[in-house]
Amino acid sequence: MADDLFKALADPTRRTILDELAEQSGQTLFEICSRLSMKHGLGISRQAVSQHLAVLEAAGLVETRREGRYKFHDLNTAPLRQITERWPPPDPSGPEESPL
């Protein structure tokens, strides 16, 4: 799971898609494509955006739900906790490190 997560986060277009879903979750493919084009100037095809969303979904960062003929994409930040749990920040009240 962690490999999929890092692979998903490695691509700048996928990070931009995550930024857009963080700003407004529950978007359709058409809405995401429109925002990428208009707001970010990305000339990317619907098929390419769909492939990026599939990678994000495989990593658990995007969840989808169907309502009628529409498919909505929602951001899921739970997998990001794996990163913070694996490498927690140092305890600020702990002993100070001595310089080398």
Buried (B, 14 or more C-beta within 10 A) or exposed (E): EEEBBEEBBEEEBBBBBBEBBEEEBEBEBEBBBEBBEEEBEBEBEEEBBEEBBEBBBBBBBBBEEEEEEEBBBEBBEEBBEEEEEEEEEEEEEEEEEEEE
